[in-house]
Amino acid sequence: MTREWLRGVGLLLLVASVAACASMQAKEPTLYERIRAVDATGTTRQGRDAIAIVVDRFVANMVADHRVNARFKGMPGPAVEKLKSNLSDQICQASGGSCSYYGRDMKAAHTGMKITEAEWNATVENLNTAFDQAKVGERERKDLVAAIAPMKGDIVGQ
């Protein structure tokens, strides 16, 4: 083999390596990896803990909201905790976390409830208030709402 041929092969391998490296871009962090929330002590949490903070505040807001709180009247404590757990799992999964949601699908869970458009809007407002309370970033808010918005058709009017 000639020296020129070896140099040519080496150059070809170098170009191929550079091209391969250029095509490997840094992986964009998932919403789950990006989400941050501030707890009651002022400590910033992330991932599953951040989701739990948002869910706790969201459920508290829903229970306090006269527009939707009738849906929660008489719900025993364990049922509220199960709701929070399911919401956390669902958000964790939808945001790219390693959690799995094993609850019922949204249509089955809401069939017969006849949730109105006004109740849906109140729910979204309460979620946005929870985001404010937990100081969730604007990009993460938008991405989380975008992840759950497709569920509306399976919830409203069922």
Backbone hydrogen bonds in HBPLUS format (Angstrom, degrees):
<---DONOR---> <-ACCEPTOR-->    atom                        ^
c    i                          cat <-CA-CA->   ^        H-A-AA   ^      H-
h    n   atom  resd res      DA  || num        DHA   H-A  angle D-A-AA Bond
n    s   type  num  typ     dist DA aas  dist angle  dist       angle   num
A0006-LEU N   A0002-THR O   3.10 MM   4  6.43 163.7  2.13 152.8 156.4     1
A0007-ARG N   A0003-ARG O   2.90 MM   4  6.12 155.4  1.96 147.1 154.5     2
A0008-GLY N   A0004-GLU O   2.87 MM   4  6.07 152.7  1.94 145.6 153.0     3
A0009-VAL N   A0005-TRP O   2.91 MM   4  6.24 156.8  1.97 151.9 157.8     4
A0010-GLY N   A0006-LEU O   2.87 MM   4  6.05 161.1  1.90 148.5 154.2     5
A0011-LEU N   A0007-ARG O   2.86 MM   4  6.06 157.1  1.91 146.9 153.1     6
A0012-LEU N   A0008-GLY O   2.91 MM   4  6.09 156.6  1.96 145.4 152.1     7
A0013-LEU N   A0009-VAL O   2.90 MM   4  6.17 158.5  1.95 151.6 156.9     8
A0014-LEU N   A0010-GLY O   2.92 MM   4  6.14 153.5  2.00 146.3 153.9     9
A0015-VAL N   A0011-LEU O   2.91 MM   4  6.16 163.5  1.94 153.2 157.0    10
A0016-ALA N   A0012-LEU O   2.94 MM   4  6.13 160.9  1.97 148.4 154.1    11
A0017-SER N   A0013-LEU O   2.89 MM   4  6.04 154.9  1.95 145.2 152.0    12
A0018-VAL N   A0014-LEU O   2.94 MM   4  6.17 163.4  1.96 153.2 157.3    13
A0019-ALA N   A0015-VAL O   2.91 MM   4  6.08 160.8  1.95 149.9 155.5    14
A0020-ALA N   A0016-ALA O   2.91 MM   4  6.08 154.9  1.97 144.6 151.7    15
A0021-CYS N   A0017-SER O   2.91 MM   4  6.14 159.4  1.96 150.0 155.5    16
A0022-ALA N   A0018-VAL O   2.90 MM   4  6.07 155.1  1.96 147.6 154.9    17
A0023-SER N   A0019-ALA O   3.03 MM   4  6.25 142.2  2.18 141.6 151.2    18
A0024-MET N   A0021-CYS O   3.14 MM   3  5.13 139.9  2.30  96.1 107.6    19
A0033-GLU N   A0030-THR O   3.05 MM   3  5.13 119.9  2.43  96.3 110.6    20
A0034-ARG N   A0030-THR O   3.01 MM   4  6.31 138.7  2.19 143.6 155.8    21
A0034-ARG N   A0031-LEU O   3.04 MM   3  4.96 125.3  2.35  94.4 109.4    22
A0035-ILE N   A0031-LEU O   2.87 MM   4  5.88 149.9  1.96 161.7 166.0    23
A0032-TYR N   A0095-SER O   2.78 MM  63  4.89 146.3  1.89 146.6 136.4    24
A0037-ALA N   A0045-ARG O   2.95 MM   8  5.34 153.4  2.02 140.3 146.6    25
A0045-ARG N   A0037-ALA O   2.69 MM   8  5.34 171.8  1.69 164.3 165.9    26
A0038-VAL N   A0134-ALA O   2.75 MM  96  4.83 157.1  1.80 127.7 135.9    27
A0039-ASP N   A0043-THR O   2.89 MM   4  5.48 165.9  1.91 152.2 152.4    28
A0042-GLY N   A0039-ASP O   2.97 MM   3  5.35 161.3  2.01 114.7 120.7    29
A0050-ALA N   A0046-GLN O   3.41 MM   4  4.58 156.6  2.47  93.3  96.7    30
A0050-ALA N   A0047-GLY O   3.08 MM   3  5.31 117.5  2.49 102.6 117.4    31
A0051-ILE N   A0047-GLY O   3.01 MM   4  6.33 158.5  2.06 156.1 162.7    32
A0052-ALA N   A0048-ARG O   2.97 MM   4  6.23 156.4  2.03 147.6 153.8    33
A0053-ILE N   A0049-ASP O   3.09 MM   4  6.36 151.0  2.17 144.6 151.6    34
A0054-VAL N   A0050-ALA O   3.09 MM   4  6.41 164.3  2.12 152.4 155.6    35
A0055-VAL N   A0051-ILE O   2.87 MM   4  6.09 166.1  1.89 156.8 160.9    36
A0056-ASP N   A0052-ALA O   2.90 MM   4  6.01 163.7  1.93 148.4 152.8    37
A0057-ARG N   A0053-ILE O   3.11 MM   4  6.31 165.3  2.14 150.4 154.1    38
A0058-PHE N   A0054-VAL O   2.80 MM   4  5.94 155.6  1.86 150.1 158.2    39
A0059-VAL N   A0055-VAL O   2.90 MM   4  6.06 171.5  1.91 158.2 159.0    40
A0060-ALA N   A0056-ASP O   3.06 MM   4  6.21 159.8  2.11 143.7 149.9    41
A0061-ASN N   A0057-ARG O   2.87 MM   4  6.05 153.2  1.95 145.9 153.4    42
A0062-MET N   A0058-PHE O   2.90 MM   4  6.21 153.6  1.97 150.1 157.7    43
A0063-VAL N   A0059-VAL O   2.97 MM   4  6.19 163.0  2.00 154.2 157.8    44
A0064-ALA N   A0060-ALA O   3.09 MM   4  6.24 144.0  2.22 140.8 150.2    45
A0065-ASP N   A0061-ASN O   3.07 MM   4  6.09 119.9  2.44 139.0 153.2    46
A0065-ASP N   A0062-MET O   3.22 MM   3  5.16 147.3  2.34  98.3 107.8    47
A0068-VAL N   A0065-ASP O   3.06 MM   3  5.77 153.9  2.13 120.9 127.2    48
A0069-ASN N   A0065-ASP O   2.75 MM   4  5.48 143.7  1.88 164.1 173.7    49
A0071-ARG N   A0068-VAL O   3.08 MM   3  5.95 157.0  2.13 125.9 130.9    50
A0072-PHE N   A0069-ASN O   2.93 MM   3  5.27 153.9  2.00 109.3 117.6    51
A0075-MET N   A0072-PHE O   3.07 MM   3  5.44 158.8  2.12 133.1 132.8    52
A0079-ALA N   A0076-PRO O   2.90 MM   3  5.37 125.7  2.20 112.2 126.6    53
A0080-VAL N   A0076-PRO O   3.09 MM   4  6.50 149.9  2.19 151.2 160.5    54
A0080-VAL N   A0077-GLY O   3.08 MM   3  5.10 118.2  2.48  97.0 112.2    55
A0081-GLU N   A0077-GLY O   2.96 MM   4  6.28 158.7  2.01 155.9 161.8    56
A0082-LYS N   A0078-PRO O   2.92 MM   4  6.13 149.8  2.02 140.6 149.0    57
A0083-LEU N   A0079-ALA O   2.92 MM   4  6.14 154.4  1.99 143.2 150.0    58
A0084-LYS N   A0080-VAL O   2.95 MM   4  6.27 161.0  1.99 150.3 154.9    59
A0085-SER N   A0081-GLU O   2.91 MM   4  6.13 157.6  1.96 145.8 152.2    60
A0086-ASN N   A0082-LYS O   2.86 MM   4  6.09 164.3  1.88 153.5 157.5    61
A0087-LEU N   A0083-LEU O   2.86 MM   4  6.08 164.5  1.88 155.1 159.6    62
A0088-SER N   A0084-LYS O   2.87 MM   4  6.03 161.1  1.91 148.9 154.4    63
A0089-ASP N   A0085-SER O   2.91 MM   4  6.15 162.3  1.94 150.7 155.6    64
A0090-GLN N   A0086-ASN O   2.86 MM   4  6.02 161.1  1.90 150.7 156.3    65
A0091-ILE N   A0087-LEU O   2.90 MM   4  6.06 165.5  1.92 153.5 157.0    66
A0092-CYS N   A0088-SER O   2.84 MM   4  5.90 158.8  1.89 147.6 154.5    67
A0093-GLN N   A0089-ASP O   2.91 MM   4  6.08 165.1  1.93 150.1 153.7    68
A0094-ALA N   A0090-GLN O   2.91 MM   4  6.05 165.5  1.93 147.8 152.5    69
A0095-SER N   A0091-ILE O   2.88 MM   4  5.92 135.6  2.08 143.2 153.8    70
A0097-GLY N   A0092-CYS O   2.80 MM   5  5.02 150.9  1.89 166.9 156.9    71
A0096-GLY N   A0093-GLN O   3.17 MM   3  5.40 165.2  2.19 110.0 113.7    72
A0109-ALA N   A0105-ASP O   2.92 MM   4  6.10 160.9  1.95 158.5 164.9    73
A0110-HIS N   A0106-MET O   3.05 MM   4  6.05 137.9  2.23 140.6 149.5    74
A0111-THR N   A0107-LYS O   2.93 MM   4  5.81 120.2  2.30 146.5 158.9    75
A0113-MET N   A0110-HIS O   3.04 MM   3  5.43 163.2  2.07 131.9 134.7    76
A0112-GLY N   A0158-GLN O   2.60 MM  46  5.68 166.4  1.62 125.3 123.6    77
A0157-GLY N   A0115-ILE O   2.71 MM  42  5.28 156.8  1.77 144.2 152.4    78
A0120-TRP N   A0116-THR O   2.94 MM   4  6.29 154.8  2.01 147.2 154.6    79
A0121-ASN N   A0117-GLU O   2.88 MM   4  6.17 160.9  1.92 152.0 156.8    80
A0122-ALA N   A0118-ALA O   2.93 MM   4  6.17 153.9  2.00 144.0 151.3    81
A0123-THR N   A0119-GLU O   2.88 MM   4  6.09 150.1  1.97 144.8 153.2    82
A0124-VAL N   A0120-TRP O   2.93 MM   4  6.30 156.0  1.99 152.7 158.7    83
A0125-GLU N   A0121-ASN O   2.94 MM   4  6.21 156.9  1.99 146.9 153.5    84
A0126-ASN N   A0122-ALA O   2.87 MM   4  6.13 156.4  1.93 147.1 153.6    85
A0127-LEU N   A0123-THR O   2.90 MM   4  6.18 147.5  2.01 145.8 155.2    86
A0128-ASN N   A0124-VAL O   2.91 MM   4  6.20 159.0  1.95 149.9 155.4    87
A0129-THR N   A0125-GLU O   2.87 MM   4  6.16 149.4  1.96 147.4 156.4    88
A0130-ALA N   A0126-ASN O   2.97 MM   4  6.20 152.7  2.04 140.1 147.3    89
A0131-PHE N   A0127-LEU O   2.91 MM   4  6.27 150.9  1.99 147.6 156.0    90
A0132-ASP N   A0128-ASN O   2.95 MM   4  6.26 155.2  2.01 144.7 151.0    91
A0133-GLN N   A0129-THR O   2.83 MM   4  6.12 165.7  1.85 155.6 159.1    92
A0134-ALA N   A0130-ALA O   2.95 MM   4  6.08 148.9  2.05 145.5 153.4    93
A0135-LYS N   A0131-PHE O   2.86 MM   4  5.82 104.8  2.44 136.3 153.9    94
A0136-VAL N   A0131-PHE O   2.99 MM   5  5.10 165.7  2.01 143.3 147.2    95
A0135-LYS N   A0132-ASP O   3.08 MM   3  4.97 155.6  2.14 101.0 108.5    96
A0141-ARG N   A0137-GLY O   2.94 MM   4  6.19 153.0  2.01 151.6 159.9    97
A0142-LYS N   A0138-GLU O   3.04 MM   4  6.29 170.3  2.05 156.0 157.3    98
A0143-ASP N   A0139-ARG O   2.94 MM   4  6.16 162.2  1.97 150.1 155.5    99
A0144-LEU N   A0140-GLU O   2.86 MM   4  5.94 154.6  1.92 145.7 152.6   100
A0145-VAL N   A0141-ARG O   2.89 MM   4  6.12 167.0  1.90 157.8 161.2   101
A0146-ALA N   A0142-LYS O   2.91 MM   4  6.05 155.9  1.97 145.1 152.5   102
A0147-ALA N   A0143-ASP O   2.99 MM   4  6.17 138.1  2.17 135.7 146.6   103
A0147-ALA N   A0144-LEU O   3.10 MM   3  5.00 123.1  2.44  91.5 106.2   104
A0148-ILE N   A0144-LEU O   3.12 MM   4  6.46 141.1  2.28 145.5 155.0   105
A0149-ALA N   A0145-VAL O   2.81 MM   4  5.74 141.9  1.95 152.8 162.6   106
A0151-MET N   A0148-ILE O   2.99 MM   3  5.68 159.9  2.04 123.1 129.5   107
A0152-LYS N   A0149-ALA O   3.03 MM   3  5.68 167.9  2.05 124.8 128.5   108
A0154-ASP N   A0151-MET O   2.88 MM   3  5.38 140.1  2.04 115.6 127.2   109
A0155-ILE N   A0152-LYS O   2.96 MM   3  5.11 155.6  2.02 108.3 116.3   110
A0156-VAL N   A0152-LYS O   2.90 MM   4  5.87 166.6  1.92 167.9 170.1   111
